Amino acid sequence: MKRIWLIGGMLVILLAWGYWAGWVEPAVKQPIEFSHKAHLELKEPKFQCTTCHDRAEKGPVAGRPSTKKCLSCHSGGEAKSAGEKKLQAFGEKGGEIPWQRVWRLPSHVYFSHRTHVADAKVKCQTCHGPMETLVRPPARALKKVAMNDCIGCHEKWEWPKEKEAEPVKVASARRISTDCNACHK
């Protein structure tokens, strides 16, 4: 009987240690219950991922939208939901919404959203999963991206077909690099 308790106790300790060691990603709680689905289904104004995550087209990090950007649509008038009330409260205090980061690549990996989103026209869902279906923020990444996903995509990828291709793009129309140093620091 003691042996069963000892094994059970060791198993509990091992699972707890695994949780804290990063085997299981902890759930993230966002300050506002934001619905990607509701925003992306709007007819007017018509949103896409980069409407709010506009840094994805300009730099390495997509980032989270500023309070000012959210208030450009959600200011004025009575708040319709608890989320809008929280948003307006952040705006009145002049503070940023403390969004919690959900997606995180290892520190030794270099990934540029601009290169993938603006240049290569890779859809956000390729790496992030079906965000457009979510009625509340994800507690964890919807899709775990592994190196094999990146290599597989790089091996089959071709430049988007454009009527007037730029000379640089024509010269780079070959397969995208799978050299380790292209993505690993």
C-alpha positions as CSV (number, residue, x, y, z in Angstrom):
1,M,0.0,0.0,0.0
2,K,2.9,2.4,0.9
3,R,4.4,1.6,-2.5
4,I,1.2,2.8,-4.4
5,W,1.2,6.0,-2.4
6,L,4.8,6.6,-3.1
7,I,4.4,6.0,-6.8
8,G,1.3,8.2,-6.9
9,G,3.1,10.9,-5.0
10,M,6.1,10.8,-7.3
11,L,3.8,10.9,-10.3
12,V,2.1,14.0,-9.0
13,I,5.4,15.7,-8.3
14,L,6.7,14.7,-11.8
15,L,3.5,16.2,-13.5
16,A,3.8,19.4,-11.5
17,W,7.5,19.7,-12.3
18,G,6.6,19.1,-16.0
19,Y,4.0,21.8,-15.9
20,W,6.4,24.4,-14.5
21,A,9.3,23.2,-16.7
22,G,7.2,24.1,-19.8
23,W,5.8,20.8,-20.9
24,V,2.3,22.3,-20.7
25,E,1.9,26.0,-21.7
26,P,-0.1,27.8,-19.0
27,A,-3.4,29.4,-20.1
28,V,-3.3,33.1,-20.8
29,K,-6.2,35.3,-19.6
30,Q,-6.7,38.4,-21.6
31,P,-8.1,41.6,-20.0
32,I,-10.9,41.9,-22.6
33,E,-13.0,39.1,-24.1
34,F,-12.2,40.1,-27.7
35,S,-14.0,38.3,-30.5
36,H,-11.9,37.9,-33.6
37,K,-14.9,36.4,-35.3
38,A,-17.2,39.3,-34.7
39,H,-14.7,41.8,-36.0
40,L,-13.7,39.8,-39.1
41,E,-17.4,39.2,-40.0
42,L,-18.2,43.0,-40.1
43,K,-19.4,44.2,-43.4
44,E,-18.5,47.9,-42.8
45,P,-15.8,48.5,-42.0
46,K,-14.3,45.4,-43.6
47,F,-11.5,44.1,-41.3
48,Q,-8.7,41.7,-42.0
49,C,-5.9,40.6,-39.6
50,T,-3.6,43.5,-40.6
51,T,-6.3,46.1,-39.9
52,C,-5.5,45.8,-36.2
53,H,-2.1,44.0,-36.4
54,D,-0.8,46.5,-38.9
55,R,2.8,46.1,-37.8
56,A,2.8,42.6,-39.4
57,E,3.1,44.3,-42.8
58,K,5.9,46.7,-41.6
59,G,8.3,44.8,-39.4
60,P,9.3,41.6,-37.7
61,V,6.6,41.6,-35.0
62,A,2.8,41.8,-35.6
63,G,2.2,43.2,-32.2
64,R,-1.1,43.9,-30.5
65,P,-3.3,46.9,-31.4
66,S,-3.0,50.1,-29.4
67,T,-5.9,51.3,-27.3
68,K,-6.1,54.3,-29.6
69,K,-6.6,52.0,-32.6
70,C,-9.5,50.2,-30.8
71,L,-11.0,53.5,-29.7
72,S,-11.1,54.8,-33.3
73,C,-14.2,52.6,-33.7
74,H,-15.3,52.1,-30.1
75,S,-15.3,55.6,-28.7
76,G,-18.3,57.8,-28.3
77,G,-21.7,56.6,-27.2
78,E,-22.7,54.1,-24.6
79,A,-20.6,50.9,-24.4
80,K,-22.6,47.9,-25.7
81,S,-20.7,45.3,-23.8
82,A,-18.5,44.7,-20.8
83,G,-15.5,44.5,-23.1
84,E,-16.3,47.9,-24.6
85,K,-16.7,49.4,-21.1
86,K,-13.2,48.0,-20.2
87,L,-11.8,49.3,-23.4
88,Q,-13.2,52.8,-22.8
89,A,-11.9,52.7,-19.2
90,F,-8.4,52.0,-20.5
91,G,-8.8,54.9,-23.0
92,E,-10.0,57.3,-20.3
93,K,-7.0,56.5,-18.2
94,G,-4.7,57.0,-21.2
95,G,-3.3,53.5,-20.8
96,E,-2.7,50.6,-23.1
97,I,-4.7,47.4,-22.9
98,P,-2.4,44.9,-21.1
99,W,-2.8,42.2,-23.7
100,Q,-0.9,39.0,-22.8
101,R,1.3,37.3,-25.4
102,V,0.1,33.9,-26.6
103,W,2.4,33.0,-29.5
104,R,6.1,32.8,-28.7
105,L,8.9,31.4,-30.8
106,P,12.1,30.2,-29.2
107,S,14.6,33.1,-28.7
108,H,17.1,31.5,-31.2
109,V,14.6,31.8,-34.1
110,Y,14.3,34.8,-36.3
111,F,10.9,35.3,-37.9
112,S,9.8,38.4,-39.8
113,H,6.0,39.0,-40.1
114,R,6.7,41.5,-42.9
115,T,8.6,39.1,-45.0
116,H,5.9,36.4,-44.6
117,V,2.7,38.6,-44.6
118,A,3.5,41.6,-46.9
119,D,6.1,40.0,-49.3
120,A,5.2,36.3,-49.5
121,K,1.4,36.8,-48.9
122,V,1.3,33.9,-46.4
123,K,-2.1,33.8,-44.7
124,C,-2.0,34.4,-41.0
125,Q,-4.0,31.1,-40.4
126,T,-1.0,29.2,-41.8
127,C,0.9,29.7,-38.6
128,H,-1.8,31.0,-36.1
129,G,-4.6,28.6,-36.9
130,P,-8.3,29.6,-37.5
131,M,-8.3,32.8,-35.4
132,E,-11.3,34.1,-37.5
133,T,-13.5,31.5,-35.8
134,L,-12.8,32.6,-32.2
135,V,-15.5,34.4,-30.1
136,R,-13.0,35.0,-27.3
137,P,-9.2,35.3,-27.1
138,P,-7.3,32.0,-27.2
139,A,-5.9,30.8,-23.9
140,R,-3.0,29.1,-25.7
141,A,-1.7,29.1,-29.2
142,L,-4.1,27.4,-31.5
143,K,-1.3,25.8,-33.5
144,K,2.1,24.8,-32.4
145,V,4.6,25.7,-35.2
146,A,7.5,23.3,-35.4
147,M,10.6,23.6,-37.6
148,N,9.3,21.0,-40.0
149,D,6.3,23.2,-40.7
150,C,8.6,26.1,-41.7
151,I,10.9,23.9,-43.8
152,G,7.9,22.2,-45.5
153,C,6.4,25.6,-46.4
154,H,9.7,26.9,-47.6
155,E,10.3,23.9,-49.8
156,K,7.0,24.1,-51.7
157,W,6.5,27.9,-51.7
158,E,6.5,30.1,-54.8
159,W,6.3,33.8,-55.2
160,P,2.7,35.1,-55.7
161,K,1.9,35.6,-59.4
162,E,1.8,39.3,-60.2
163,K,1.1,41.0,-63.5
164,E,4.2,43.1,-63.4
165,A,6.7,41.2,-61.4
166,E,9.5,43.3,-59.8
167,P,13.0,42.3,-61.0
168,V,14.1,41.4,-57.4
169,K,11.2,39.0,-57.1
170,V,11.9,37.4,-60.5
171,A,15.5,36.8,-59.4
172,S,14.3,35.3,-56.1
173,A,11.7,33.1,-57.6
174,R,13.7,30.1,-56.8
175,R,12.9,28.0,-53.7
176,I,13.1,30.0,-50.4
177,S,16.1,29.2,-48.3
178,T,16.1,26.2,-45.9
179,D,19.6,27.1,-44.8
180,C,19.7,26.9,-41.0
181,N,21.2,30.4,-40.7
182,A,18.3,32.0,-42.6
183,C,16.1,31.6,-39.5
184,H,18.3,30.6,-36.6
185,K,20.5,33.2,-34.8
